[in-house]
Amino acid sequence: MIVLGVESSCDETGLALYDTKQGLLAHALYSQIAMHEQYGGVVPELASRDHVKRAIPLLEQVLSESQLVLSAVDAIAYTQGPGLAGALLVGASLANGLAMALNKPVLGVHHLEGHLLSPLLSAKPPEFPFIALLVSGGHTQLMRVDDVGQYTLLGETLDDAAGEAFDKSAKLMGLGYPGGPAISKLAETGDPAIYQLPRPMLHSKNLDFSFSGLKTAVLTLVKNHPGELSLQDKANIARAFVDALVEVLVAKCLSALKTTGMKRLVIAGGVGANAQLRAELNAAAARKRFEVFYPELELCTDNGAMIAFAGALRLQKNPAAASFNYGFNVKPRWPLDAIES
């Protein structure tokens, strides 16, 4: 079975083809970062318009790379939510329009389920069950994953997610958008002894997160700093920020493993590409004797491959999950633990 995946939930347009026998055949991605950078964040209307412009050329690219014709596709999966309503509508319209023209079944996929399952596309995929840390955009969640569609929420952020804290803190330091890669790179040259930032909810006796206070602490450092921040000052603040955030994420992951008795941890989402987080988790895994799994770096950000793959897994589990009813809706707000198994 060959599944076409369409991702358009925010500021990346992704198309991909996944074959349940051969694996990932091709995927193409266009990022809008350069367009949104001048505004310091994603502008929803611009994002939607750009998805319209990019989707068909990306579709033609994946068909060319896989040497397939469109009629060879057996089903089409698209991101139904959560995300920006206008952006989601672009992908939903494309997927349902193509499916209707080809008389193929169509399936709406949860964006976070795509991230959650993306490490299964790696060369060393995890087996079920496992604990998953989802750190994608506005989401920071710990989930117990027993199978495709069987997810239990263990903890989540109460305010700013990790990705939002990265972006907002980077903006405070004049580092631009997106903030994660900029702060992570700058932190490599920072002195860890200069500043100490709070570790919110580190000892909260639950698996929830809160990063708003960490962002506020960065704001206080920046406002109270005498004179203009030098590049080294920014590096020192970045190092303190990354150290604090990573310590909390790692500690919560270890607590989740201990609470559930599991020995497999999956990291998914954009922040999962963070070098410091991966290094600390790998070190913890070696000490505590558990396995940790990551998606390939190119699949950490939003992409069509994860949507095609999640759609294929859904259809393998339940062929009736797809529909020939091409009237569609999108779900800008859609809790992961509310999807049907």
Residue pairs with C-beta under 8 A, 6 or more apart in sequence:
1 19
1 20
1 21
1 74
1 75
1 312
1 315
1 316
2 17
2 18
2 19
2 20
2 25
2 68
2 72
2 73
2 74
2 75
3 17
3 18
3 19
3 20
3 73
3 74
3 75
3 76
3 77
3 308
3 309
3 311
3 312
3 315
4 15
4 16
4 17
4 59
4 62
4 73
4 75
4 76
4 77
4 95
4 98
4 308
5 14
5 15
5 16
5 17
5 18
5 27
5 76
5 77
5 78
5 109
5 304
5 305
5 306
5 307
5 308
5 309
5 310
5 311
6 14
6 15
6 55
6 76
6 77
6 78
6 79
6 91
6 94
6 95
6 304
6 307
7 13
7 14
7 15
7 16
7 78
7 79
7 91
7 111
7 114
7 302
7 303
7 304
7 306
7 307
8 14
8 51
8 55
8 78
8 79
8 83
8 87
8 88
8 90
8 91
8 94
9 79
9 81
9 82
9 83
9 84
9 87
9 88
9 91
9 111
9 302
10 42
10 47
10 83
10 84
10 87
10 137
10 302
11 31
11 32
11 33
11 36
11 42
11 47
11 87
11 302
12 29
12 30
12 31
12 32
12 301
12 302
12 303
13 29
13 30
13 32
13 50
13 51
13 54
13 55
13 58
14 27
14 28
14 29
14 30
14 58
14 302
14 303
14 304
14 305
14 307
15 27
15 28
15 55
15 58
15 59
15 61
15 62
15 304
16 24
16 25
16 26
16 27
16 28
16 62
16 303
16 304
16 305
16 307
16 308
16 309
17 24
17 25
17 26
17 27
17 62
17 63
17 66
17 68
17 73
17 308
18 24
18 25
18 305
18 308
18 309
18 311
18 312
19 25
20 312
20 316
23 121
24 121
24 305
24 308
24 309
25 62
25 65
25 66
25 68
26 61
26 62
26 63
26 65
26 66
27 62
27 303
27 304
27 305
27 308
28 58
28 61
28 62
28 65
28 304
29 58
29 298
29 301
29 303
29 304
30 50
30 54
30 58
31 301
32 42
32 46
32 47
32 50
33 177
33 178
35 46
35 50
36 42
36 43
36 46
36 47
36 177
37 176
37 177
39 177
40 171
40 176
40 177
41 167
41 177
42 84
44 84
44 85
44 86
44 87
45 86
47 84
47 86
47 87
48 84
48 86
48 87
48 89
48 90
51 87
51 90
51 91
52 90
55 90
55 91
55 94
56 94
58 304
59 70
59 94
62 304
63 69
63 70
70 98
70 102
71 102
73 102
73 104
74 104
74 105
75 99
75 104
75 105
75 106
75 107
75 311
75 312
75 315
75 322
76 95
76 96
76 98
76 99
76 104
76 105
76 106
76 107
76 311
77 95
77 106
77 107
77 108
77 109
77 307
77 308
77 310
77 311
77 312
77 314
78 91
78 92
78 94
78 95
78 96
78 106
78 107
78 108
78 109
78 307
79 88
79 91
79 92
79 108
79 109
79 110
79 111
79 114
79 307
80 88
80 92
80 108
80 109
80 110
80 328
80 329
80 330
80 331
80 334
81 88
81 108
81 110
81 111
81 330
81 331
81 332
81 333
81 334
82 110
82 111
82 112
82 331
82 332
82 333
82 334
83 111
83 330
83 332
84 332
85 330
85 332
88 330
88 331
88 332
89 330
92 108
92 328
92 329
92 330
93 328
95 106
95 328
96 106
96 326
96 327
96 328
97 326
98 104
99 105
99 106
99 324
99 326
100 326
103 324
105 322
105 323
105 324
106 322
106 323
106 324
106 326
106 328
107 311
107 314
107 315
107 321
107 322
107 323
108 328
108 331
109 307
109 310
109 311
109 314
110 310
110 334
110 336
110 339
111 136
111 302
111 307
112 134
112 136
112 139
112 141
112 336
113 149
113 151
113 310
113 336
113 339
114 306
114 307
114 309
114 310
115 134
115 136
115 268
115 269
115 295
115 306
116 132
116 134
116 143
116 145
116 151
116 266
116 268
116 336
117 148
117 268
117 306
117 309
117 310
117 313
118 268
118 295
118 299
118 300
118 303
118 305
118 306
118 309
119 125
119 126
119 266
119 267
119 268
119 293
119 294
119 295
120 126
120 309
120 313
121 295
121 296
121 299
121 305
121 306
121 309
122 293
122 294
122 295
122 296
122 299
124 293
125 293
126 264
126 266
126 291
126 293
127 264
128 145
128 146
128 147
129 144
129 145
129 146
129 147
129 262
129 264
130 145
130 262
130 264
130 265
130 266
130 293
131 142
131 143
131 144
131 145
131 154
131 253
131 256
131 257
131 260
131 262
131 264
131 265
131 266
132 142
132 143
132 144
132 145
132 265
132 266
132 267
132 268
133 140
133 141
133 142
133 249
133 252
133 253
133 256
133 265
133 266
133 267
133 268
133 272
134 140
134 141
134 142
134 143
134 268
134 269
134 336
135 161
135 162
135 163
135 249
135 267
135 268
135 269
135 270
135 271
135 272
136 163
136 268
136 269
136 270
136 271
136 302
137 161
137 163
137 164
137 269
137 270
138 161
138 163
138 164
139 156
139 157
139 161
139 163
139 269
140 156
140 157
140 161
140 162
140 163
140 209
140 211
140 249
140 271
141 153
141 154
141 155
141 156
141 157
141 336
142 153
142 154
142 155
142 156
142 207
142 252
142 253
142 256
143 151
143 152
143 153
143 154
143 336
143 337
144 151
144 152
144 154
144 256
144 260
144 262
145 151
145 266
146 152
147 341
148 310
148 313
148 314
148 317
148 341
149 314
149 317
149 339
149 340
149 341
150 341
151 336
151 337
151 339
152 337
153 335
153 336
153 337
154 207
154 256
154 259
154 260
155 206
155 207
155 208
155 209
155 252
155 256
156 208
156 209
157 208
157 209
157 210
157 211
158 201
158 208
158 209
158 210
159 210
159 211
159 212
160 168
160 210
160 211
160 212
160 214
160 215
161 209
161 211
162 209
162 211
162 245
162 249
162 271
163 180
163 269
163 270
163 271
164 211
164 215
165 211
165 212
165 214
165 215
165 241
165 245
166 178
166 179
166 180
166 183
166 245
166 271
167 177
167 178
167 179
167 180
168 179
168 215
169 179
169 183
169 214
169 215
169 218
169 241
170 176
170 177
170 178
170 179
170 180
170 182
170 183
171 177
171 179
172 215
172 218
172 219
172 222
173 183
173 218
173 222
173 229
173 234
173 237
173 238
174 229
174 234
175 182
175 183
175 186
175 234
176 182
180 270
180 271
180 273
180 274
183 238
183 241
183 242
184 238
184 242
184 274
184 275
184 276
186 234
186 235
186 238
186 239
187 235
187 238
187 239
187 241
187 242
187 243
187 276
188 235
188 275
189 232
189 235
189 239
190 232
190 235
190 236
190 237
190 238
190 239
190 240
191 235
191 236
191 239
192 239
192 240
192 243
194 236
194 239
194 240
195 221
195 236
195 237
195 239
195 240
196 240
197 214
197 217
197 218
197 221
197 240
197 241
197 243
197 244
198 213
198 214
198 217
198 244
199 244
199 247
199 248
199 251
200 209
200 210
200 211
200 212
200 213
200 214
200 248
201 208
201 209
201 210
201 248
202 247
202 248
202 251
207 252
207 255
207 256
207 259
209 248
209 249
209 252
211 245
211 248
214 241
214 244
214 245
218 237
218 241
221 237
221 240
222 229
222 237
225 233
229 237
242 274
242 276
243 276
246 274
246 276
246 277
246 280
247 280
249 277
250 277
250 280
250 281
250 284
253 265
253 281
253 284
254 284
254 288
256 262
256 265
257 263
257 265
257 288
257 290
262 290
263 289
263 290
263 291
264 290
264 291
264 292
264 293
265 281
265 285
265 290
265 291
265 292
265 293
266 292
266 293
266 294
267 277
267 278
267 281
267 292
267 293
267 294
267 295
268 294
268 295
268 300
269 300
270 300
270 301
270 302
271 277
272 278
272 294
272 295
272 300
273 297
273 300
273 301
278 294
281 292
282 292
284 290
284 292
285 291
285 292
294 300
295 306
299 305
299 306
311 322
314 321
315 321
315 322
